[in-house]
Amino acid sequence: MNFQERSRFRKASCSVEVWIVLEAVGRERAVKKAIIVGGSMGGLLAGNILTREGWTVEVLERSREGLEARGAGIVPQRSLLAALKRAGVIVRPDIGIRIEKRVAYDRTGHAFASHRYEQFATSWSLLYNLLGQNFPAEHFHAGANVVAVGQNPGSATVTLDNGVTFEGDLVIGADGMRSMIRGALFPKIQPRYVGYLAWRGMLEERHAPPDFVDACFSALNFSFPDGEELIGYPVAGQNSNVEPGHRRFNIMWYRPISPGAELRDMFTGVDGVHHEAGIPPSLVRPELIATMKKEAHELFPVIFANVIDRMPGMFVQAIYDLEADHMGEGRVAIIGDAAFVARPHCGAGVSKAADDAASLADALARHDRVEDAISAFSAERTAAGRAAVRWAARLGSYFQMDPAGRRRGDFDPKHPPVGPDFIVKYTGIELSEVTEDVL
Ligand SMILES: Cc1cc2nc3c(=O)[nH]c(=O)nc-3n(C[C@H](O)[C@H](O)[C@H](O)COP(=O)(O)OP(=O)(O)OC[C@H]3O[C@@H](n4cnc5c(N)ncnc54)[C@H](O)[C@@H]3O)c2cc1C
């Protein structure tokens, strides 16, 4: 598009943004501009990396409040630390909580499997706050709800629900699993419920029995009632505090729930509304929580059941797979959960978003044309996203059997379910250590 054509396009788009046009021909702008939709982990990682690499970046985040409250603990993969460093955020492993091993307990509390594997847990909100503080505040737009995306050969635009338009060289959709940007590019790609959900909760360390803290605060802890799985591990406490006495214990209890009426009931809140896209913790019906806590006493060793009993504000999260065919088209790219959601067993959601952000920045540095960069990025990261989804589904194949030991509808004879030993050994390991023979 030539200078006049582009200026016509700008006028038509009613943009409130002003382009700095340095030359009418050839290199049109000295500083390229990226518009990022979504200001969570993926958006802030991409935003910080591109800003440090000379781009002007606008981040548009729908939520008006900070997102700190959303996160629990994460066990970062090595590549996440590298991407954080590139984004200008140094995270030293020694400020996290050291996890030395994995241990699985039977109903009586006997440890029937253990495996040494060193990792550290840090807090989602610590990383989110560091990335947020590092990003220029004047370019972060909270309460900016993007409702449309468009592009032409010279630029890409997004429009907010108040009609304001932002225009740049490219748009990056970092807007999560229910991405508006993906919906516009690839409407057929949708999250797929995989037949189980996770009850989630956290307990302050000071409310946990001392023998539980001794046994469980330096490990990933598992329990496997028939057809179900519990994983629990220490995470940072309030204000990202990782000092003993101030930490928290985080659990995810995976339970098969049939799609349809049963699932709908779990996601119908105290307000009587069916919250299909995720139920806010404050709306989970107390009778569901009471039943779940009672069943915890029937299924888990008493030490875990007591901890679950004391957890305030437990909530449910349905588990999905999401796989895009491509991660961009023309001047619009998608990253993180907008493109691929791998089940939580692989513990790689934030790291995957970080790898996407780093790969996109590399491609933009390598290619003169934004479209070529997005195409190269898409080829590289679509393969990686598929591999992550496949690996997490392998870890989740345990749930192909129902609690009564019958094969569920999604039983895959080519990949018979993995058992507890496999899960204990491989949950949340470095993706780079996953080899073909375990896939
Ligand atoms: C049960 C569970 C456990 C998990 N545990 C881990 C773990 O241990 N370790 C780990 O690394 N990962 C974990 N994850 C995954 C992790 O939370 C995400 O993968 C990660 O945060 C990357 O997300 P994202 O930035 O791509 O998207 P999100 O975090 O979903 O952010 C999308 C952002 O876009 C904004 N947005 C959406 N639509 C619009 C719009 N139209 N306009 C403007 N803004 C918009 C949203 O408000 C949101 O802030 C877990 C996930 C689940 C479900």
The ligand as an ORCA input file, in Angstrom:
! r2SCAN-3c Opt
* xyz 0 1
  C      -6.239    -25.484     36.145
  C      -5.055    -24.774     35.521
  C      -3.799    -24.847     36.118
  C      -2.690    -24.227     35.520
  N      -1.459    -24.374     36.092
  C      -0.390    -23.865     35.467
  C       0.928    -24.045     35.998
  O       1.143    -24.681     37.032
  N       1.959    -23.508     35.324
  C       1.772    -22.818     34.163
  O       2.764    -22.373     33.587
  N       0.542    -22.627     33.644
  C      -0.533    -23.118     34.255
  N      -1.757    -22.924     33.705
  C      -1.891    -22.186     32.433
  C      -1.692    -20.668     32.514
  O      -2.550    -20.094     33.456
  C      -1.851    -19.980     31.117
  O      -1.497    -20.908     30.165
  C      -0.951    -18.752     30.989
  O      -1.388    -17.769     31.888
  C      -0.866    -18.116     29.568
  O      -2.053    -17.461     29.297
  P      -2.248    -16.262     28.251
  O      -1.546    -15.004     28.660
  O      -2.006    -16.783     26.896
  O      -3.816    -16.083     28.431
  P      -4.631    -15.658     29.710
  O      -3.834    -15.760     30.951
  O      -5.928    -16.385     29.636
  O      -4.885    -14.104     29.457
  C      -5.724    -13.606     28.444
  C      -5.946    -12.122     28.767
  O      -6.638    -11.524     27.693
  C      -7.647    -10.689     28.194
  N      -8.684    -10.607     27.170
  C      -9.484    -11.603     26.720
  N     -10.284    -11.153     25.745
  C      -9.996     -9.850     25.566
  C     -10.489     -8.846     24.701
  N     -11.457     -9.105     23.813
  N      -9.965     -7.591     24.776
  C      -8.968     -7.310     25.661
  N      -8.464     -8.237     26.514
  C      -8.960     -9.486     26.464
  C      -8.133    -11.384     29.458
  O      -8.770    -10.484     30.356
  C      -6.806    -11.926     30.012
  O      -6.176    -11.033     30.875
  C      -2.862    -23.510     34.296
  C      -4.132    -23.410     33.716
  C      -5.224    -24.045     34.308
  C      -6.568    -23.950     33.617
*
